[in-house]
Amino acid sequence: MAINKKNSSSRVEIDNEDQDFIVIDKRPRWYVIQTYVGFEDAVRKILDQKIENLSLSDKILEIFIPAKTVLKLNSKGVRQEKIEKIYPGYIYIHMVLDRETGYVLQNTNYISRIASTGDFAVALDDGYIEKLKEKLLQESDQNQASSKTDYYLNDLIQVIDGPFKDMRGKISAIDLDNSRVSVLLSIFDRETEVVLDLLEIKKAL
């Protein structure tokens, strides 16, 4: 995370006695908020309700939970898309951090603290969130295209998931329509052909 330490105008001082905030910069900035792990979505839901009830949409502009789409095999070997959080226990909020919004955050269930250095809540560098969003989008696109990875007959692969994990073998057949390959593995000293999903293998080095 790129914390903006140089620009003092982005700092908001924290009074440790009453947890109040002294406003130094009223420009909306991105701040890192620490939450209980696993409660990131719950915090966003609570804050969305508070923003509506307290008419704070002009101060709390966006709540962002970094995540990407990944393909996983379920217990039946069927592909499923899942949303995977990148930084469990953290959310990002684009807001004007002042006494009002600071009080709202400090009195929201499952929020631990606002990321700070010493007695100052510090904003992220300008452009950091935009770059992070772009990176996550690219990674999601790459995961979506994982079934199109180039494999060829007789390629040496390593199994990375499932009951044959860590075994190595050669590809004997390819079924790109179903994103599967047949692989010859040595099982009990006998060469055996098994069918694997492309998510379960990688090219052996």
Backbone torsions as a table, in degrees:
resi	resn	phi	psi	omega
1	MET	NA	133.6	-177.3
2	ALA	-95.6	101.4	179.4
3	ILE	-89.2	134.4	-179.2
4	ASN	-83.3	98.2	-178.9
5	LYS	-96.9	-20.8	-173.6
6	LYS	-80.8	-37.7	-173.7
7	ASN	-86.9	98.7	-176.2
8	SER	-66.2	-18.0	-179.7
9	SER	-69.5	-12.9	-179.0
10	SER	-95.6	4.1	-176.5
11	ARG	-92.9	142.9	173.9
12	VAL	-124.1	119.4	-174.3
13	GLU	-74.7	141.5	179.5
14	ILE	-108.1	127.2	174.7
15	ASP	-88.3	111.0	-173.4
16	ASN	-66.0	-20.6	-176.7
17	GLU	-76.7	-46.5	-177.8
18	ASP	-116.9	11.4	178.3
19	GLN	55.2	32.9	178.1
20	ASP	-88.0	166.9	179.2
21	PHE	-121.6	137.3	175.8
22	ILE	-103.1	120.1	-173.6
23	VAL	-74.4	128.8	174.7
24	ILE	-117.2	-31.1	-177.7
25	ASP	-139.1	123.6	-178.0
26	LYS	-95.4	4.5	178.1
27	ARG	-75.8	135.8	178.2
28	PRO	-60.7	133.4	178.8
29	ARG	-139.6	165.5	177.9
30	TRP	-90.0	131.0	177.5
31	TYR	-124.8	150.6	177.5
32	VAL	-94.5	127.5	179.8
33	ILE	-116.2	125.5	178.2
34	GLN	-87.9	131.2	179.5
35	THR	-123.5	172.6	170.6
36	TYR	-65.8	138.7	179.4
37	VAL	-63.5	130.8	-179.7
38	GLY	92.4	-5.6	-178.3
39	PHE	-112.6	16.6	-177.6
40	GLU	-60.6	-45.8	-179.3
41	ASP	-67.9	-35.8	178.4
42	ALA	-64.2	-40.6	178.3
43	VAL	-63.3	-43.7	179.2
44	ARG	-61.3	-41.2	-180.0
45	LYS	-63.7	-43.2	179.4
46	ILE	-64.1	-44.3	-179.0
47	LEU	-66.7	-37.9	177.6
48	ASP	-58.9	-40.3	179.2
49	GLN	-67.7	-40.3	179.1
50	LYS	-66.8	-39.2	178.3
51	ILE	-59.5	-41.7	179.8
52	GLU	-70.1	-45.7	-175.4
53	ASN	-69.0	-34.3	-175.6
54	LEU	-100.9	5.3	179.8
55	SER	54.6	54.6	-177.5
56	LEU	-106.4	14.6	-176.0
57	SER	-65.0	-19.3	178.5
58	ASP	-84.4	-10.2	179.5
59	LYS	-112.7	-39.8	176.9
60	ILE	-104.8	103.0	-167.8
61	LEU	-91.2	-35.3	-176.2
62	GLU	-158.0	141.7	173.6
63	ILE	-116.9	124.5	-174.0
64	PHE	-124.6	125.1	175.5
65	ILE	-111.8	107.2	-177.1
66	PRO	-60.3	124.5	179.8
67	ALA	-155.4	161.0	176.1
68	LYS	-138.8	157.7	178.9
69	THR	-88.1	128.1	178.6
70	VAL	-126.8	153.6	175.6
71	LEU	-98.2	129.3	179.0
72	LYS	-130.6	154.4	173.4
73	LEU	-95.4	130.5	176.9
74	ASN	-81.7	-175.7	-175.7
75	SER	-63.2	-18.8	179.2
76	LYS	-96.7	5.1	179.0
77	GLY	79.3	16.4	180.0
78	VAL	-96.6	136.5	179.3
79	ARG	-68.9	137.4	175.8
80	GLN	-139.2	141.3	174.0
81	GLU	-83.7	134.9	177.3
82	LYS	-132.4	148.5	176.5
83	ILE	-93.6	121.0	-176.4
84	GLU	-113.0	119.7	179.2
85	LYS	-72.5	139.8	-176.2
86	ILE	-85.4	-41.2	-179.1
87	TYR	-124.0	79.9	179.6
88	PRO	-56.4	134.0	179.5
89	GLY	91.8	7.5	179.2
90	TYR	-139.2	142.5	169.8
91	ILE	-132.2	162.9	179.5
92	TYR	-117.1	135.9	179.5
93	ILE	-127.5	128.0	176.5
94	HIS	-93.7	111.9	-171.3
95	MET	-160.6	166.6	166.2
96	VAL	-89.7	115.1	-177.7
97	LEU	-92.1	106.0	178.2
98	ASP	-135.0	-168.4	-177.7
99	ARG	-60.2	-39.2	-177.2
100	GLU	-68.4	-52.7	-178.2
101	THR	-69.8	-35.0	177.2
102	GLY	-61.5	-41.7	178.9
103	TYR	-63.8	-41.7	179.6
104	VAL	-60.6	-45.6	-178.7
105	LEU	-65.4	-44.1	-176.8
106	GLN	-67.3	-19.2	-178.7
107	ASN	-113.2	29.5	175.8
108	THR	-107.6	129.2	179.7
109	ASN	-56.4	143.4	174.7
110	TYR	74.6	2.7	172.0
111	ILE	-93.5	129.1	-179.9
112	SER	-88.7	-49.8	-177.4
113	ARG	-171.0	168.4	171.1
114	ILE	-95.1	128.6	-178.5
115	ALA	-57.8	133.3	-174.7
116	SER	-149.0	168.7	170.1
117	THR	-120.5	110.8	-176.8
118	GLY	66.6	-124.2	-178.5
119	ASP	-98.0	18.4	-176.7
120	PHE	-126.0	129.4	166.8
121	ALA	-75.5	129.5	-172.3
122	VAL	-118.5	132.0	-179.6
123	ALA	-76.9	157.3	174.1
124	LEU	-74.9	158.0	176.5
125	ASP	-59.2	142.7	174.6
126	ASP	-57.8	133.9	178.2
127	GLY	90.7	-11.2	-177.0
128	TYR	-63.1	-46.9	-176.9
129	ILE	-65.9	-39.9	178.9
130	GLU	-60.6	-41.7	178.5
131	LYS	-67.2	-39.1	179.5
132	LEU	-64.4	-43.8	178.9
133	LYS	-61.2	-42.4	179.5
134	GLU	-63.8	-41.7	179.4
135	LYS	-63.1	-44.2	-179.6
136	LEU	-65.6	-37.1	177.5
137	LEU	-64.0	-42.1	178.6
138	GLN	-64.2	-41.8	-179.9
139	GLU	-66.0	-37.7	177.1
140	SER	-64.3	-42.1	178.2
141	ASP	-63.2	-39.1	179.0
142	GLN	-65.4	-39.4	178.6
143	ASN	-65.8	-37.8	178.3
144	GLN	-63.5	-32.8	-177.1
145	ALA	-91.5	7.8	-175.0
146	SER	-61.5	-30.1	-179.3
147	SER	-72.3	-9.1	-179.2
148	LYS	-100.6	11.0	178.9
149	THR	-60.5	140.9	-176.6
150	ASP	-74.3	113.7	171.3
151	TYR	-125.0	150.2	-178.8
152	TYR	-132.9	160.3	177.1
153	LEU	-57.9	138.3	178.9
154	ASN	75.6	3.6	173.1
155	ASP	-61.5	139.4	175.0
156	LEU	-86.1	124.7	-178.2
157	ILE	-125.0	163.7	173.6
158	GLN	-120.8	134.5	178.7
159	VAL	-80.0	129.7	-175.7
160	ILE	-114.1	-2.6	179.4
161	ASP	-155.0	158.0	177.4
162	GLY	91.6	-173.4	-174.4
163	PRO	-66.8	-18.2	-178.9
164	PHE	-104.4	20.1	-177.4
165	LYS	-52.0	137.7	178.1
166	ASP	78.9	-5.2	176.6
167	MET	-80.5	156.5	179.1
168	ARG	-121.2	149.7	178.4
169	GLY	-166.1	180.0	179.9
170	LYS	-109.2	143.6	178.4
171	ILE	-73.8	127.5	-179.2
172	SER	-109.2	-17.9	177.6
173	ALA	-158.2	153.0	-177.5
174	ILE	-130.5	130.5	176.6
175	ASP	-124.4	83.1	-176.2
176	LEU	-68.7	-27.0	179.2
177	ASP	-60.6	-35.4	-179.8
178	ASN	-107.5	8.0	178.2
179	SER	56.0	45.7	-179.7
180	ARG	-134.0	157.3	175.0
181	VAL	-136.0	152.5	170.9
182	SER	-97.4	133.9	-175.5
183	VAL	-129.6	137.9	176.1
184	LEU	-89.5	114.0	179.2
185	LEU	-116.1	148.9	176.2
186	SER	-88.2	106.4	-178.8
187	ILE	-119.7	120.4	-175.7
188	PHE	52.3	44.9	177.0
189	ASP	64.2	18.3	176.0
190	ARG	-125.1	138.7	178.4
191	GLU	-75.6	118.1	-175.4
192	THR	-125.6	137.0	179.3
193	GLU	-90.5	126.7	177.2
194	VAL	-126.5	151.3	179.5
195	VAL	-100.8	128.3	-177.3
196	LEU	-128.7	149.4	172.6
197	ASP	-76.3	150.7	179.4
198	LEU	-62.4	-23.7	177.1
199	LEU	-70.8	-14.4	-176.2
200	GLU	-95.7	-0.2	-175.7
201	ILE	-132.7	163.6	169.5
202	LYS	-146.9	160.9	178.9
203	LYS	-68.6	133.0	179.0
204	ALA	-76.5	141.3	179.9
205	LEU	-80.8	NA	NA
